Amino acid sequence: MPEGPEIWRAADEIEKAIADREIEEIFFAFEELKEFEDRLLGVKVKAVTPRGKAIVTSFENRMNLYTHNQLYGKWIVQNRGELPDTNRSLRVAIHTEEKSALLYSASEIEILKNGEIETHPYIRKLGPDVVHPKTTFEEVLACFKSEKFRNRKLSTLLLDQEFLSGVGNYLRSEILFCSGVDPEFRPKDCSKEQIQKLAKYSLDLSKRSYKTGGLTTPDDLVKALKEEGAKRKEYRHYVFRREGKPCYKCGREIKMLKTSGRKLFYCETEQK
């Protein structure tokens, strides 16, 4: 499932391609959305906004397309008249004169009026967005200190979009590793310094991944590993999907555990 940084990059790409341009053709695969095809023809796209792991595409007629990629959904931007080579099912197609924004495989797609966006069941529950430039360290720190969340295991809490929106499986492992926190800890088990680090790295790693196209490791480590001939999957993250490989900080073997049905990667030495 795409995480916050991937959703933000997708929204950027879609907005660059179709914002401020009239819709010349639009397609919805789901029957309940067909009525909106005619209503959106000739209308301009006003903005494309990431909301947690969802995207809201707003039109100048005060209608909004809400889409959530869930596990398999994917937006692809193409030149008008070109289609990607894929076996995925097309769900939405927005065509302007020069570009097309195509959504494949997603099933959570709705049309909302302006006043319905903030009350949408998913959006209304979202916590602070870890990629949003206006989200502050103090906001995120307050979440980790909150009575509402302090008794829950961090391994599951970090996946809760009501806690922090945009954090997913790879960011969870990387945040816990960089903060030096045992995955089994709850916020109440952490020291003041660890809580500060959790807040810091929740923002820093998410924004770094957004800016770099998915890297959570620092520039100096990336450079050193590249010079050694490492492939991208080997220098992209500190611990995620590196089970059995040496920790980049201490050299000990990276471990893996399953929690909430998802794999979490960690270093026993660095995360005591």
Summary of the structure (lengths in Angstrom):
residues: 272
radius of gyration: 20.3
end to end distance: 28.8
largest distance: 60.2
contacts: 884
relative contact order: 0.12
helix: 33%
strand: 24%
